[in-house]
Amino acid sequence: MASSKQYLEFILEQLSELDGVSARAMMGEYLFYVDGKIVGGIYDDRLLVKPTKSARMLLPDAALELPYEGAKEMLLVDNVDDKAFLTELFRAMARELTTQKPKKKNR
């Protein structure tokens, strides 16, 4: 099941006070980036984030769920209505994560 554009727009609005946030469509779902760092995504209209140290601290009771079959488990964010909390969660995760290196092309 693909995620809805309306849910994406809602989450982006919740994160509107955080600089550097972007989303990218990927096979019917959406990935979230903060300053070029992947922090999570929307899968089947569920907001899931990487289980980083800061995310586990801010979401101590969050369920671990699979975004799709064969993927690593991620933390379910069920408090999406709290704009300040989501902003702090994404900000803390971005500080912790490293920027992904571009993949080298084989020649």
C-alpha positions, 0 to 999 in steps of 0.5 A: 500500500502506498502512502498518501500525499496528504499524510506527507504534507501533514508531516512536512507541515509539522516539521516546517520550523526545522531548517534543512528538511526535505522529502523524496518519493521512493516507490510509493513511499517517502524518505525524510532528510535533514541536512542531507541525512536520512532520518526516516520515512513514511511507509503505509502512512506510518512515520518511521525513523531510524533507531538511533540513540537519540531517537530511542531516548526520545521514543522509549516506548516506541514499537519497532516495525518493518517499513517493508519486507526485508528492511531493518526495523525502525521506530514507529512515531505515533506522536505526530500531532506534537509539532515541537516534539517532531522538530526536536526528534528530527533535529536530535537525529540529524546531529547524530547521523553522518551525511551519506557519501555519494556512491561511486560509479563503476566504469 
